[in-house]
C-alpha cells in the first residue's frame, strides 16, 4: 500500500505538499500514486517522441551533435 510519502516521491514534492490527502484510504492513495506514475510515463514517452521527431528535420550528419546538445548527459 502507498503512503503520502510514496505519492510525494512520485510527484517530486515534499510530503507536506500532499498532506491534504491524509484522509484517503491506503487503496485510494495507491490508486492515485499508480495513476500519477502512469501519467508521468506517458508524458515522458510523448516528450521523447517529440524530440525524436524534431531531430528528424536536422540534417543526418548533424543529428548526433544536436542530440548531444539537447541531452548533454547522454540521456537519450
HELIX and SHEET records of a PDB file:
HELIX    1   1 UNK A    4  UNK A   11  1                                   8    
HELIX    2   2 UNK A   15  UNK A   21  5                                   7    
HELIX    3   3 UNK A   26  UNK A   55  1                                  30    
HELIX    4   4 UNK A   60  UNK A   70  1                                  11    
END                                                                             
